[in-house]
Amino acid sequence: MAVANSEFEFCGVNHLALVCKDMAKTVEFYRDTLGMPLTKTIDLPGGRGQHFFFDIGNGDSLAFFWFPEAPEAVPGISAPAALPTQGSFVSAHGSMNHIAINVRADKFDDYYQRLVDKGINVSKVLNHDDSPMQSTDELHPGVFVRSVYFFDPDGVCLEFAAWTKEFDESDVAHDPVQADGTKREGLITGRTPVPAE
C-alpha cells in the first residue's frame, strides 16, 4: 500500500545512531561478523569520543557513538532484557526496542543458518501472521513477515526481517491504545483512507 506524504518527501532512514561500550568490538561484530561495510569514521573533537557508520543497504546507515564517560546499559529499561520467546521483550518509553534489518525472503533461511554457524545466540524463527498468537512455526500464505532476533555485544536487539506479503488497506485495522490503556476508538477504523496520488 503506497500512500503519499503530502508534507515531506522522505527517502527512508539516513542513519540510526546508537551508543556502544567498545567501538573495536562493535566494528568486529558489524563489519567482520555481519559483513556491513564501514563507510565513515569520526574522532570527535576534544577527546569526546568516536562516531562510526556502517552501510545497511539502500543508502541507509547504522551509526554508533562511543563516549568515554557514557553510563552503563540498563537491560529491561533502555533495551529488552531478552529475545522474543526467551523472556521479557519490553523496554521503557523513549527507548529503542530493536532494529529490524530488511533481508530478502528467499535468503532468510540461509541467513538464519549463517547466524547460527557464526555462534550467535538467536531466537527461533517467528513467522508473523494475523492468528491469535500472531506467529506460527509454519510458513503459510497468511505470514506477512519472517523474523529472527539476536543481540549485539552491547545488548542492542537486532532483527533480520523478510517481508512476505504486500500490504493493503485491510492491514491497517486497529485503533491505537492511549496512556491509560483504553483504545482511541475511531482514530484509525473511523477514518477514510487517504488516496494515493
NORFENRA-V661297 format. One line per field, one symbol per residue. ss: DSSP state (A for helix, B for strand, O for the rest). psi: psi as a letter, one per 40 degrees, with the letter a starting at -180 (. if undefined). burial: b if it has 24 or more other ideal C-beta (glycine too) atoms within 12 Angstrom, else e. Layout:
BEGIN
ss = ???
psi = ???
burial = ???
END
This chain:
BEGIN
ss = OOOOOOOOOOOOOOBBBBBBOOAAAAAAAAAAAOOOOBBBBBBBAAAOBBBBBBBOOOOOBBBBBBOOOOOOOOBOOOBOOOOOOOOOOOOOOOOOOOBBBBOOAAAAAAAAAAAAAOOOOBOOOBBBOOOOOOBBOOOOOOOOBBBBBBBOOOOOBBBBBBBOOOOOAAAOOOOOBOOOOOBOOOOOOOOOOOOOO
psi = hhhihedigifahdihhihidhdddddddddddeehhhdhihhiiffeaihihhheifeiihihihhdfiiiigheceiidiiieeaheiiiheihdihhhhihdeeddddddddddeehhiiihhghafideeiidihidehdihihiiiadeehhihhhhheihiadeegehiihideeiighedddeihihii.
burial = eeeeeeeeeeeeeeeebbbbbebeebbebbbeebebebeeeeeeeeeeebbbbbebeeeebbbbbbeeeeeebebeebbbeebbeeeebeeeeeebbbbbbbbebeebeebbeebeeeebebbebbbbbeeeeebeeeeeeebbbbbbbbbbbbbbbbbbbbebeeeeeeeeeeeeeeeeeeeeeeeeeeeeeeeee
END
